[in-house]
Amino acid sequence: MNALTLPDVASQNTLQALPLEWVGMCGIALPVVIDGQRLSATADAGVSLDDSEARGIHMSRLYLALEVLESQELNPLLLKKILQRFLDSHDDLSISAYLRIHTHVLLKRPALVSPLSGWKSYPVSIDAAVKNGMFHVELKTEVIYSSTCPCSAALARQLIQQKFMDDFANKSLQHAEVLSWLGSSRGIVATPHSQRSTAYLQLRMNTELPDIPLIPIIDMAESALGTAVQTAVKRADEQAFALANGQNLMFCEDAARRLNVALKASPGVIGFDLKVVHAESLHSHDAVAESRWNWESQ
């Protein structure tokens, strides 16, 4: 008895002729390799459906094309090959292809002073596309840092000055007495407010790069801000963190400008859209600043 041919419903004509911009799958579970780390990830894979008479695409072909991500280092060349395979397997249906990968990268970070260290998790999304014959790669990540308000610091200093005048008015000062006053809660009557803050980075990358410089970009951003949140700490590290905050007072506008300058100098970054959010401890709302470079023109 001859085997029956399996039906291919997707090849049948649609009842309504209409092209579609994106057809595919979201949330595909798979491993990826970034900077030697094998990471758990999800992928969104799709193509355009430009043949308005076709009922659908071949989703299994997209799924199978992702297998190379299990063993090969993620880089622009690999992304381009996968997207080209998407198109080659849909050469009669599609002219555009898309791939989005979502994962978290774990980086071990040393303490500021002590020999302690700990792990920090950074969310990462990599968007790649071939559209109108052009290949694009975008990298998204987030950096969490502490921000101390310059206005609040100035107001706190003024209160400390006033308390000093009140306590030592018309008195001859002894070094030991002033030193004791500075080290007591009686003298430091006010402290500036700080907040945990987040920088959201969306970067357009040079597609000719041999790799995706994710870790150098994160390092650069944290260095520019100066007060990245810590992992394992001793009191000496906490004190060093307080010193870093005191020497890096910043409004959200300051943080956005620091990142703007640093990103423009980063090899491989050809455009960006960044946003910083300072989750105010004084207010119930957030302070936000955004900055873009070479973004709308792409």
C-alpha positions in Angstrom: 0.0 0.0 0.0 1.4 3.4 -1.0 2.0 5.9 1.9 -0.3 8.8 1.8 1.2 12.2 1.2 0.8 14.4 4.3 -1.4 17.4 3.6 0.3 20.8 3.5 -2.5 23.2 4.4 -0.1 26.2 4.6 0.5 26.0 0.9 -3.1 26.4 0.0 -4.3 29.8 -1.2 -5.6 32.2 1.4 -9.2 33.3 1.2 -8.2 36.9 1.4 -5.0 38.1 -0.5 -3.0 40.3 1.8 0.7 40.5 2.6 1.9 40.5 6.3 4.8 42.4 7.8 5.8 39.7 10.3 4.9 36.0 10.8 6.7 33.6 13.0 7.2 32.4 16.6 7.8 34.1 19.9 9.3 32.7 23.1 11.3 29.8 21.5 13.4 28.2 24.4 17.0 27.6 23.4 20.6 28.0 24.7 23.0 30.6 23.3 26.7 31.2 23.7 27.8 34.7 24.7 31.4 35.5 25.7 31.9 31.8 26.3 28.9 31.5 28.6 26.2 29.0 27.6 23.0 30.8 28.6 19.3 30.0 28.7 17.5 32.2 26.3 14.3 32.7 24.3 14.0 33.7 20.7 11.5 35.4 18.5 11.9 34.3 14.9 9.9 35.6 11.9 9.8 36.6 8.3 7.6 38.9 6.2 4.8 37.2 4.2 5.0 39.2 1.0 3.3 36.7 -1.2 -0.3 37.9 -0.6 -1.7 34.6 -2.2 0.2 32.3 0.3 -1.7 31.2 3.3 1.3 30.9 5.6 5.0 30.4 6.1 7.0 27.3 7.0 7.6 27.9 10.7 9.5 24.6 11.2 12.2 25.9 8.8 12.8 28.9 11.1 12.9 26.7 14.1 15.5 24.4 12.6 17.7 27.3 11.5 18.2 28.2 15.1 20.0 25.0 16.0 23.4 26.6 15.3 22.9 28.9 18.3 23.5 26.0 20.6 27.1 25.6 19.8 28.5 28.7 18.1 29.4 32.0 19.7 26.7 34.6 19.1 28.1 37.3 16.8 26.9 39.5 13.8 28.1 37.0 11.2 26.2 34.1 12.8 23.1 36.2 13.0 23.4 37.2 9.4 23.8 33.6 8.3 20.7 32.5 10.3 18.6 35.3 8.8 19.8 34.4 5.3 18.7 30.8 6.0 15.3 32.2 7.0 15.1 33.9 3.6 16.5 31.0 1.6 13.9 28.7 3.0 11.2 31.2 2.1 12.6 32.5 -1.2 9.2 32.5 -2.8 7.4 34.1 0.1 9.5 36.6 2.0 11.9 39.4 1.5 12.5 40.4 5.2 13.7 38.3 8.2 13.8 39.0 11.9 15.4 37.4 15.0 15.2 38.6 18.6 17.1 36.9 21.4 16.4 37.5 25.1 18.7 36.3 27.9 20.5 37.3 31.1 24.3 37.5 31.3 25.9 36.8 34.7 29.1 38.8 35.5 31.2 38.3 38.6 32.0 41.7 40.1 34.7 42.4 42.7 34.0 44.5 45.8 35.5 48.0 45.8 38.1 47.4 48.5 37.9 43.9 50.1 38.7 40.6 48.3 35.0 39.7 48.2 33.1 39.3 44.9 29.6 38.4 43.7 27.4 37.9 40.7 25.3 40.4 38.9 22.7 39.6 36.3 22.2 41.9 33.3 19.2 41.5 31.0 20.2 41.4 27.3 18.2 41.5 24.1 19.8 41.2 20.6 17.6 42.2 17.7 18.8 41.3 14.2 17.0 41.9 10.9 17.4 41.9 7.1 15.0 44.4 5.7 15.1 46.1 2.2 18.4 44.2 1.7 20.0 45.8 4.7 21.3 43.9 7.7 20.9 45.6 11.2 21.9 44.5 14.7 20.7 46.2 17.9 21.8 45.4 21.4 19.7 46.3 24.5 20.8 46.0 28.1 20.3 47.6 31.5 22.8 48.9 34.1 21.7 49.6 37.7 23.5 52.2 39.7 23.1 54.6 42.7 22.5 58.3 42.2 22.9 60.9 44.9 21.0 64.2 44.3 23.3 67.3 44.1 20.6 69.6 45.4 19.9 67.4 48.4 23.7 67.2 49.1 24.0 71.0 49.1 21.0 71.4 51.4 22.4 68.8 53.8 25.8 70.6 53.9 24.0 73.9 54.7 22.2 72.3 57.6 25.5 70.9 58.9 27.1 74.3 58.6 24.2 75.9 60.5 24.5 73.2 63.3 28.3 73.9 63.5 27.7 77.6 64.0 25.0 76.9 66.6 27.2 74.6 68.6 30.5 76.5 68.4 29.4 80.1 68.3 31.8 82.4 70.2 33.9 79.4 71.3 37.6 78.8 70.8 37.9 75.5 68.9 40.0 72.6 69.8 41.0 70.1 67.1 39.8 67.1 69.1 36.5 68.7 69.9 35.7 69.4 66.2 36.8 65.9 65.2 34.5 64.4 67.8 31.7 66.6 66.6 32.2 65.6 63.0 32.0 61.9 64.0 28.8 62.2 66.0 25.2 62.2 65.0 25.0 65.5 66.9 27.1 67.1 64.2 25.9 65.4 61.0 22.3 66.4 61.3 21.4 65.8 57.6 22.3 63.5 54.8 21.5 63.7 51.1 19.0 61.3 49.5 20.1 58.7 47.0 18.1 56.3 44.8 18.6 53.1 42.9 18.7 54.1 39.3 18.6 52.3 36.0 20.1 53.1 32.6 18.3 51.5 29.7 20.6 51.2 26.7 19.5 50.5 23.1 22.5 50.4 20.8 22.8 50.0 17.0 25.9 48.0 16.4 28.4 47.8 13.5 27.6 44.6 11.7 31.2 44.1 10.6 32.3 43.4 14.2 33.8 39.9 14.8 31.8 39.7 18.1 29.1 41.6 20.1 31.1 43.7 22.7 28.5 43.3 25.4 30.8 43.1 28.4 33.0 46.0 27.3 29.9 48.2 26.8 28.5 47.3 30.3 31.9 48.0 31.8 32.1 51.3 30.0 28.6 52.3 31.2 29.3 51.4 34.8 32.7 53.3 34.7 31.0 56.4 33.2 28.4 56.4 36.0 30.9 55.6 38.8 28.4 54.1 41.2 27.3 50.7 39.9 25.4 48.7 42.6 27.5 46.2 44.5 27.3 42.5 45.4 29.1 41.1 48.4 30.5 43.8 50.6 32.3 44.4 53.9 32.1 47.7 55.8 35.2 49.0 54.0 33.4 48.5 50.7 30.3 50.2 52.0 32.4 53.1 53.0 34.1 53.2 49.7 30.7 53.2 48.0 29.5 56.1 50.1 32.7 58.0 49.1 32.0 57.2 45.4 28.4 58.5 45.7 29.6 61.7 47.5 32.1 62.3 44.7 29.7 61.5 41.9 26.6 63.6 42.7 24.3 63.5 39.7 20.9 64.5 38.4 19.4 62.2 35.8 20.5 64.8 33.2 24.1 64.3 34.3 23.9 60.5 34.1 22.4 60.7 30.5 25.2 63.1 29.4 27.9 60.9 30.8 26.5 57.9 29.0 26.1 59.8 25.8 29.8 60.8 25.7 31.0 57.3 26.7 28.8 55.5 24.1 29.9 57.8 21.3 33.5 56.7 22.1 32.6 53.0 22.2 34.0 50.9 19.3 31.2 49.2 17.4 28.4 51.6 18.5 27.0 53.5 15.5 23.9 54.9 17.1 21.9 54.7 20.4 18.7 55.5 22.2 19.3 55.7 26.0 17.1 56.4 29.0 18.0 56.8 32.6 15.4 56.5 35.4 16.1 57.8 38.9 13.5 56.2 41.2 13.2 59.1 43.5 13.4 58.6 47.3 12.1 62.1 47.9 9.1 61.9 45.5 6.7 59.2 44.5 7.5 59.8 40.9 10.7 59.1 38.9 13.2 61.5 37.4 13.9 60.6 33.7 16.3 61.7 31.0 16.7 60.4 27.4 19.4 60.9 24.8 19.8 59.7 21.2 22.5 59.8 18.7 22.4 58.8 15.0 19.1 57.0 15.7 16.3 58.5 13.6 18.6 58.8 10.6 19.0 55.0 10.4 
